[in-house]
Amino acid sequence: MSRRHREIITHSVIFWAIIVSAIVMARPEYWIAAPPIFCHLFLDSFDWGVAVFFPFSRRKLGLKVLKEEESDKKYGFLESVDIYLLNKKLLYLEGVLLIMSIVLLVGAAYCS
């Protein structure tokens, strides 16, 4: 699995801002879809980075916690998962984001 998939439009903040805005304008109650989408982009920016401003720039931005040379290699799915899971910083971040997502979801369900 190549890390190059993060250099295409599906990992662009511009793309998702347009999509989410259109969805929310059509169905305001679907705003709940926005946080997971942007959390995914945010989380992806921590390991190898993402091309946030694609198509205007293919430059990957983010903390890039994992080694850059790993980003150009091709791995099978299980090898990619192993590399990701061996990084404790990313696992802690995943845990924090999971807890925050659950709290937001419960809060949204409770308030509606």
C-alpha positions, -999 to +999 in steps of 0.1 A: +000+000+000+016+033-011+015+064+011+009+084-021-029+081-016-025+110+008-014+132-021-047+131-039-080+151-036-096+128-009-070+140+016-075+177+008-091+201+033-104+221+004-122+191-011-139+181+022-148+217+031-167+220-002-184+186+002-193+191+039-206+226+032-228+213+004-241+185+026-248+208+056-266+234+034-288+206+020-293+188+053-282+209+084-286+179+107-258+161+089-231+184+104-222+155+126-203+140+096-178+168+096-158+160+128-149+125+118-138+135+084-116+163+096-103+142+125-092+116+099-073+142+080-058+156+112-047+121+123-033+112+089-012+144+091+006+130+122+023+100+106+035+106+070+016+139+064-011+147+039-014+170+008-039+193+026-041+219-002-044+195-032-049+203-061-030+236-055-001+219-038+011+183-035+034+192-006+026+170+024+020+188+057+019+174+092+041+163+121+054+133+101+061+111+132+070+081+111+102+081+091+100+098+057+118+071+039+090+047+048+065+069+029+079+059-005+080+022+000+051+000-008+037-023+019+010-048+022-019-039+044-007-059+074+028-045+071+013-009+071-007-017+102+023-032+120+044+000+113+016+022+125+009+001+156+045+000+167+046+038+171+034+045+206+029+082+200+004+075+172-014+049+194-018+074+223-030+100+199-055+075+184-068+068+220-072+105+228-091+111+196-113+080+201-122+092+236-129+127+223-151+113+195-171+092+219-177+122+242-188+144+212-211+117+199-227+111+233-230+149+238-246+154+204-270+125+210-279+138+245-285+173+233-308+163+204 
